[in-house]
Amino acid sequence: MDKTLRDYAARSAPRYTSYPTAPHFTDVIDSASYADWLRCVPDEVSFSLYAHIPFCRSICHYCGCHTKATRQEAPVRAYARTLLQEIDLVTGRIGQGRPLKHLHWGGGTPSLLPHDKLKRIASKIYRYFDISPTIEHAIELDPRTVDLALADLLAEIGVNRVSLGIQDFSPKVQSAIGRIQSYNDVGLAVANLRAAGLERLNLDLMYGLPNQGEREVIDTIEYAVALKPDRIALFGYAHVPWMKKHQRLIDTDAMPDVIERFELSEMAIEKLLGHGYRRIGLDHFALPSDSLAIAAETGTLRRNFQGYTADPADVLVGVGVSSISKLPNGYAQNDPDIRRWRTAIESGSFPVVRSKRIDIDDRLRHDVIERLMCDFEADVDQICANYDTPPDALSDSSTALAAFEADGLVEISGSRLRVPDDRKAFVRVVASAFDKYLGSNATKHSVAV
């Protein structure tokens, strides 16, 4: 990697799971306004629902999620009761019987919900929505918590895809990141899930961790592939201690530098491709028969707060603390403080605290960025035409794009942009050319590669 590419790799850039990105949700929104946003969603629109469960048994040093540690059941039960009330609030505004295409439980560790509460929440969702026969009902799990009883319960409530957090199988890496779990622990979790009929399996891996080198990454890939998951996510560790103070426990001197991160990523990608996985966007891999691979092949791949998805829903509603909703009017985020979140809901109010109303310019930029992140190419004029907007509407990106083209990050042919195969790792940098908000907040994001 020459100095130019090294500088790009170290550049701060968003992951673009939304546009505008969450740091720019600065508008104040009240409960009544958000209720109007929900009420105005057209009848024919399909929904996706995300439920955030902000509890873990302990906090891993690398974690970037909104969660807290607890070993007590009482606060989790109390949270579940309030979550049920929030679902009532939402469906009271959008009406019951809306089509639900996708349901995702994230966290935290959603499986820390007591089994009776998990079952009751799922039952209410299935009763209040018109469940698509092709719904993807997914949940994120800590493999150390997955016994046969949990696996059976997940199958009973309709879960059909599970995601296990692995990161790295090396004991010395696990010690450095505060997450100890053996390969046997993970293998037992997978066996329990499959015994319950849960065959669709995602594994989350990570590069850029302390004490992680070539041997650790190769071994982790081989161990992961041996479990035969449909999908593997390969995330670059985002070191943002100014946002997540527990990341200060990470020994930065033991972390790979920019060049080593890039080399570890490229090596892992080569290994995964060699095992028959297809590359999906920046950091996902899927077997050819998986719906994510099919979406990538057919140009219908999308990107949202859960990462890459084949979810066709037009509206995403988030429930739980800190969760984000995407509605036709814009984005709205719940209060991240559990006490304030609960107080609002118990008073009959929506617990939203931040929002971002989106206009045509935001939609244009969102679509270009999404296509770049999903397809590594985009036709800017065609996207403008989709909104009956002049083709020069995004001309302010031309200076940055010209520099990226000169440095080999993007190929430009008329209005068509394409990220070359050997520069896909830099797609976040290319996408940033269309981010009109980035300049005011660039330091609040992780490195691009």
N, C-alpha and C positions, 0 to 999 in steps of 0.2 A: 504494500500500500504506500503510494507516494504521499508527500506532505499535503497536497490538495485534498485527496480523499480522506486522509487522516483528520484534517480540519473539519470536513463535512461529517465524518463519523462522530466527532466529539461535539457537534453542534446540538443545541437544545431544540427539541421539536416535539409537538404533541403526538400521541398515538392515534389521534383522529377516530376515536370511537363515537364521536359526535362532531358536528360543526354547526354553529360555533361550539368551542370546547368549554368544558365545565368552569374553568377559571374565569370565563367571561359571562357567566350567569350572574349579572349584577343588578338586574331590575328587581325592585321590591314588588311582590305580588301578595295580595291578601286572599283569604279563603273564598270570599265571594267571587273574585275574579277567576280563580282557578275553577270554582264550581261552574261558572259560565263557560269556560274553556271545555270542560267535560260535557256539559249539556249540549254544546253546539257541534259535537262530533256527529257527522252525518250518519243516518241509520244504516247505510249499506257498508260502512267501514268495518273492517275486521280488527281484532285486538290481539295484542301480546301482553302478558302480565308477568311482572318481575316482583318477587317477594324477597326482601332483604332481611336476613337473620344475623344480627351483629354480635354473635357470641362465639368464643372458642375456649377450649380448655386452657390454652396458653397462647401467647403471641409469638409467632416466629419472627426472627430478627429481620428478615427480608420483606415482611408483609407490607403491602401497599393498600390493603383493604380497610374499610371502615368497620372495625370490630373491637371487642374488648374481652378480656379474659374473665371467666367465672367458672367455679366448680360447684356452684349452688344451682339447684333446680328452680327455686322460687322466682328469681328475676326473669328466667326464661319463660316460665308459665305466665307471669304477669305480662310479659311482652306479647305472648301469643294471644292473650285475651284482648289486648289493644289492637293487635293486627286484625283480628276478626271484626272489630268495630270499624276499622278503617276500610275494610272490604265492603262493609255495609254502606259506609259513606259514599264510596265510589259508585257502587251499583245503584245507589239511590239517585245519583245524578245522571248516569249514562243509561239507566234502565236495565232490567234483567233480560236475559236471552240474547245478548250480543255475541256474535261469533268469536270464539277464542281459538287462535291458530297456534299459539306458543305459550308455554308456561315454564318459568325458570325460577328455581330457588337458589339464591346466592348468599354469600356471607363474607366473613364468618364461616361457621359450620352449621348449616341448616339442620343437620341430623341431630343436633343437640336439643331440638325441640322434643319435649316428651311425646311419646308415641301417640297418646290420645289427642294431643293438641295438633300434631302434624296431620293426623287423620281428619280431625274436625275442620281444619283450615282447608284441606284439599276437598273435602266433601262440600263445603260451602261454595268454593270456587266452581266445582262441577255442577252445583245446583243453580247457581246464579248466571252462568254463561252457557251458550250453545257451543258445546265442545266439538271441534272439528274431528272427523274420524282419522285424520292424518296428523293430529296434533303432536308436536314434539314436547314432551313433558320431561324437563331435565332438572337435575339437582347436582350441586357441587358437594363433594364428600371428602372428609379426612379419612383415609383408608384405615387409620388406627381405631376408628369408631364403628367400622362396618362389620357387625356380626350377622348371623343368619336371621335373627329376629327382625333386625332393621331391614335387611334385604327383602324379606317376605312382606313387610309392611309397605315398602316403597312400591313393590309390584302391585300390592293390593290397592293402593291409592292412584294407580295409573302412571307412575313414573316409567318412562321407556328409554331414558338416556341418563347415564351417570358420568360425572367427571371427577377423577381422583387427582388430588394434588401430590405430585411426586417431587419435582424440582431436580433432585440428583440422588443416586443410590449410594454414592461414596460416603462411608462413615465420617471421614475427616471433613468433607464438605457439609454434611448434615450437622456435625458438631459446631461448625463455624456459623451456621445459620439458625441454630436453635430448633432444629426439627429432626428428631431421631426416629426413624422408621426403617426397619429392615426389609429386604426384598421378600422375605417370608411373610411379614406383616401385610405387605401389599398383595402378594399372591393369594393369601387367605381371603382378603377382602374381595378380590376378583372372583375367587371360587365361590364365595357366598353369594355374590351378586348373580353369577351365572346359574347357580343352583336354584335361585328364585326366578329364573327366566329373564333376567335383565342382561341382554346381550350387547346392547349398544354402549360402547365404552370409550371414553376420552381419557387420555393421560396428559397432565400438564408438566412440562419439563422447563428448565431454565438454564441459561448460560450467563456468564459474567459474574458468577458467585465466587466468594473467597475460597482459596485452596483448590480451585477447580482448574484443571489443565486438560490436555488432550486425552490422557488415559481415562480420566473421570468421565468426560463427555462420551467417549466411545463406549465405555462399559455401560453407562446409563442408557444410551440408545439401544444397545443389544439387549439389556434386561427388559427395557420397556417393550420392544418389539416382540420379545418372547411371550408377553402377556396377550398378544394379538388384539390390540385395541383398534377400533375403526378409525379413530382420530388421535392425533398427537399435536399438542400445542407446544411450540418451542419459543418461549418468551425471553427477551433480554432483560436481565435484572435491572429495575429502575431504582437507582440509588437517589432518594430524595429526602435526606434527613431533615431538611428545613420544613418538610410537610409531615413526615413520619418520624418522630423523635426516637422511637425504639430502633430505627435503622442505625443509630449511632453506636449500637453494639456490634455492628459489622466492622471488621478490621479492614479498612480500605487499603492498607499496604499489602494485604493478601489477595486483593481483587485483581483480575486480569486488566491490563491497560487497554487502550482503545484498539490497538492493532491485534492484541491477543483475543479480545472479544470478537472482533470481526473474523479472525481465523477459526475460533471455536464454533461460531455460528455457521460459517461456510462448510466446515468439516461435518457438523451435525446434519446439515441439509443434504450433503452428498450421501451420507450414510442412510438417511431416511428415504431418499429417492432410490437408493440401491435396494432397499427392502420393498419396493413396489408402492410406496406412498406417493400421492400427487401433492405438489405444493399448492396450497390454497392461500392466496394473498401473501402477506408479509411473513407470518409466523405460524400458520396452521398447516397440517398435513393430514390427508385422508386417503383411505383405500378407494380405488376407482368406483366401487359400487355404492359408496356412502353418499348421502344426499348433499353433503357439502361439496364433494367433488363434482357431482352432477350439476349443482348450481354454478360452480365455477366454469364448467364446460359450456353451459348454456347461457352464460352472461347474466344470471339472476342472483349471483352472490351479493350479499349485503353486509353492512357493518353497523353494529350498534354497541351499547355499553357492555354486552356479553362477548364482544369480539366479532369474529366472522360468523355469519349465520345464513341459513337458507330460509329463515322466517319470512313469510310473505305478508305479514300483518302491516297495516298502514299506521296503526297507533300503538305505542308502547305506554302502558300505565305501570308505574312503580309504586309499591306499597312497602311500608317499613321505613325506619330512619335512614336518612341520606339518599334514599332511592330517587331516581330521576325518571320523569315521564316525558315522552315526546308526543305532542298533540299537534293538530293542524296549526294552531296559533303559535306554538313554540315549545320551549323546554321549561319544565318546572321541577325544582328539587325540594324534597322534604327536609325538615329540620334534622340535623345530625345529632342533636341532643335528645336522649331518650325521654328525659323528664318533660321537656317542652313539647316534644312530639306527642306524648301521652296526654298532657294537659289540653292541648288543642283538640285532639280527637274526642276526649271525654266531654268537652264542651260543645261537641257537634261541629267543629271547624276542621277544615283541611289543614294539615301541618306544614304547608309549603312556606319556604322562606326566601328562595331565590328563583329567578326565572330569566328567560331570554326570549322575547318575542322575535320571531323571524320574519324577514321580508323577502321579496323576490331575489334581491342580491344574495342574501344568505342561502336561499334554496339553490341558486345557480352554483355558488361556491361549494356547497355541500355535495351536490351531484358530481361535480368535477373531481373533488377530493375523494369521494366514495369510489368512483370508477377507477381512479388511479390506485387507491389502496386495495381494491378488489381485483382489478384486471390488469394493472400496470400500464394502462393506456386509457385515453379519453379523447373524444372529439368535442372540443370546446364549442365550436360553432353549432353543432347539432344539439348540444345541451342548451345553449342559448335559444335556439329555435324552438325547443320544447316549451319554453316559457314566453314565446313571442317577443323575445328580447334581442336587440341589435347584437351582431357578433362581436362588436368591440366593447361589450359591457364589462369584460374582465381584462381589459387591456393593461390595467395597472400591474398585472403579473408578468408582463413581457420582459422587463429588465432582469428580474430574478431568473426567469426561464432562459434568457439568452446566456446568462452566466452559467447556469446548470448545463446547458447544451454545450458550451465551450469546454466544460470540464468533463463531458462524457456521461453525465447523470441522466440525461433525457435526449431523445431524438424527436425532432420537430419536423413535421411535413404538413405544411399548410396550417390547418387548425387542429391537426391530430398530434397528440403527444404519446410517446411510448418510452417506458423505462426499459433499457436493455437488460437482457437476462443476467449479465454479470454485474449489474448495478441495482438489482432489486432491493438489496439491503438498504438503499438510500431513498426508498420511495417516500418516506415521511418528509425528507428534505424537499423533494420535488413537489409534494402536495402543499408544502408550506408556502409556495409561491402564490397560492390563491387565498391565503389566510390573512384577511385584512386586519384582524385583531392581534396577530402574533407580536408585532413590534412593541406593543405596550406591555407585554407580559412574558417575554421570551425566556426569562431565567427560571420560570416556575415549572419547567418540563424536564424530563430526563433526556439523556443523550440519545441521538437519533439511531445509532447502531449498537 
